[in-house]
Structures are given as structure tokens and as C-alpha cells.
Amino acid sequence: MNGSPAVNESSIDLPSLDEIREAVRARQSWGIEALRQIIAINSVSPNEVKCQRALADILQAEGLPVELRELDDGSLRNTDGFIDSGLAHDNRPNLITWIGGEGERGRSLILNSHIDTVIWEETLAKWTVHPLSGDVSDGKLYGRGSMDAKGQVMTAVVAILALKDLHYDPPGKVMVQSVVGEEPDGNGTLSLCAQGVVADAAINLEATDNHIAYGHRGIVGLRYRLAGEVRHGSVRGDQANVIVQVGALAAALDASLDDWRHPSDAVYGPPTINVGRVAGGDDIFSTPFGCTLECGIRYAPETYEAILSHVSQKLQSQIVREIPDLSTVEEAVFFHADAAGISPRHPFAQAFHAAVNEIEGDRELVTFPAGCDVRHFINRYRLPAVIFGPGELALAHGENEYLNLAQWERSSQILALFVTHWCS
């Protein structure tokens, strides 16, 4: 494989590419039905347990070993990378299944994705099918989680079952991880890593249109609170209204990155800022006691400190007229999912790129505009890791989410092929 360390495969009976293609194709009908079964189970965090248990039953029926691992709340809260989203951690197990690992050589590999989904009830009227239906039409499988990310979990499952059907048992262990809590906080993957479930490398399965993403942007949540004084609304005089002041602050934040320039922009795109929440006041009869604004900034790896400094300086220069006393503005970071990446020239990225293009032929090494759990593998446990999977990210979280079944089949072929090279 291009860029990968040399592996002596002479004594290993590897399945051919044609055999892998056929084995995956033979598994597709089973995979579609299994995916429909888990899509039918609502698994918005923190309610993943029913879906994980159903997936465990599906896998065990195919002869795969399964382990359900509970999150350890006590140790998790003291682990670097933990995000407190306010969700309980009990009765929310991660699921692990695997093949291989009995040989004296061969590298281990994690195939990781998440079983939790975002909400769908609020947009139900905009769906053309029910979000839990798993309906198949024109080569697409519809439903919440079809692409983000139950379909990604099943991409990996179909890949290892195809290898199992071919009686190929890799010397290196291949673990499929179906994790909880990716959407709000990423604590499912973090918990597995903290419990020692690591490997020589990892592939985080997310929608990349089967391109290979070697890095992703982070997101930092900033909270601003302005303190005011309550006065009767009819006689407030010169009393400032902090909700009006927050409006000026929001406008300044929205424009704060307009003059940002950094070399990372050419690779990751320019950073973005989104004012997402404003809250303040009790009624229309009094000036508000206080007002809070929250915004999110998405940034490229190695620009975190510079981004925060840039925004702070812009605010100080732009809002002094509306808020003369900046000491009344409290600023805090309330959320941070860090950016992460490896070099696109890393041997693991190059090796996986070669495997992808044996089947796709035209996929590139790119960056991922959203965040994902790969940050834990790279930043905390120093594993080479990439992001890969079928589907377009623009469909995630929206109504009428679907999975392109032809691309899904090719992604399983790619994973199965790569296992035969990396883990042998």
C-alpha cells in the first residue's frame, strides 16, 4: 500500500478485491434490513440503550462477539476532553464488536461511529417519510440516523461480516465501536479511550462523500453576560437597557472575523461565528436585570488562542460606544470541542487513501468542516486517525436525511479491503 510501512503478506491468505466486492454485495440486503431495524428505534441522547441492545442482538445472531460498556461517570468527569452537557451517563452503554486479533503480528484498527441522533419531532411535518421508517426509494434509505450515523456504524459492521463470510480472520484486531453521546458532547468515545480501548489507528465514520478527511475544525462556545439595573419601564430615564446593548454586542461579534486572515484558511476555510442564543428580561414593564448571549466559533487546528484574542480585540474596539464600561461584560468559555488533525502525508492517511482509490478512484484528502470524535483519538491518545464515510454532510440534522446505498456499499468494500492490508 502506498505510504504504509512494509508488511510481509506472503504467508497470509488475503481475499482478493473481487472477493471482497462480492462478499459485501452479498451482505447488502442483510445490512439494509439491520439498518432499518435500528433506525426504527429513537435514540436521541441520552436514550440510546434500547437501540444499542437491539444492535447487540443483531450482531450476536451473526456470530459476532459483543460487549456493552457503561460510561464511568466518576472517572469521565476527571478526563481531559470531558464536556458537561448536563446529560446523565448511567444506562447508556457503548457497544464494541470485533474480529481478529489472535495473530502474532498485524496492527489493530478502530472503526468508530455513533448510534445517537439529533431530534426530529420538531421538523416532522417537513419529512416526506416518517423519520423512523427506514424507507428505501431510488437507491436511497431515508430516516433519522440513516447517514448520521447509524448508517456509518453499519458500514463497518457489513465490512467485518463480509470478511468473516470469507473466513478471513485478520492477525490484528478490528474493533467496531457504536458509541453514545457524540452529538452533544463526545463523551461516549472519550469513555472508551479512557477505559483503555485503543488501537494502532482509527477511522471515525462520518459523512465525507467517501473522501478522506485528515483533520476537522473545533468549536468553542462563548457566553457573554451583561449586568443591568431594574427600573420601571415608564420612568427609566437614562438607564441603559442591557438587551439593547446585547444587540450591539451581537452585531459586533457577527462581524468580528471579517478581517481575520490565517494560512489555515486555505486548508480549512475561514473560521465562522454564529450568535446562537440570547436570553434576558422578565417582562415588558421593567428594564432587565441582565442579559446573556451565547455564540459558537468554529476554528482550524492550532488557531484557538489566536481566534479568541482576535475576537476580544475586535469587541473592545467596536462596542465601546454602546457599552462604555466593558467591565460590566462577563465573558466565559462554556463549551469547547477542540480541533484536531494529522498530516495528510502521514503514512496511515496515505495508506487509507490508496485503499479508497482502489475502489472509488477519484477521492481526495480533505478537511472536515464540522467537529467529531476523532479529536479524542488524535489529541489525547496520539492515534493516527482519519474521518471517512458515505453521504453528504449537508444532509445531516435536516429533514429527509438519507443514505446513498450504492456509495454505502463501496464504503464497506473500502473498509474491508483496508483491513486486509493494515491488520495483516
Buried (B, 14 or more C-beta within 10 A) or exposed (E): BEBBEEBEEEEBEBBEBEBBBBBBBEBBEBBBEBBBBBBBBBBBBBBBBEBBBBBBEBBEEBEBEBEBBBBBEEEBEEBEBBBEBEBEBEEBBBBBBBBBBEBEEBBBBBBBBBBBBBBBEEBEEEBEBBBBBBBBEEEBBBBBBBBBBBBBBBBBBBBBBBBBBBEBBBBBBBBBBBBBBBBBBBBBBBBBBBBEBBBBBBBBBBBBBBBBBBBBBBBBBBBBBBEBEBBEEEEBEEBBBBBBBBBBBBBBBEEBBEEBEBEBEEBBEBBEBBBEEBEBBEEEEBBBEBBBBBBBBBBBBEBBEBBBEBBEEBBEEBBEEBBEEEEBBEEEEEBBBBBBBBEBEBBBBBBBBBBBBBBBEEBBBBBBBBBBBBBBBBBBBEBBBBBBBBBEBEBBBBBBBBBBBEBBBBBBBBBBBBBBBBBB
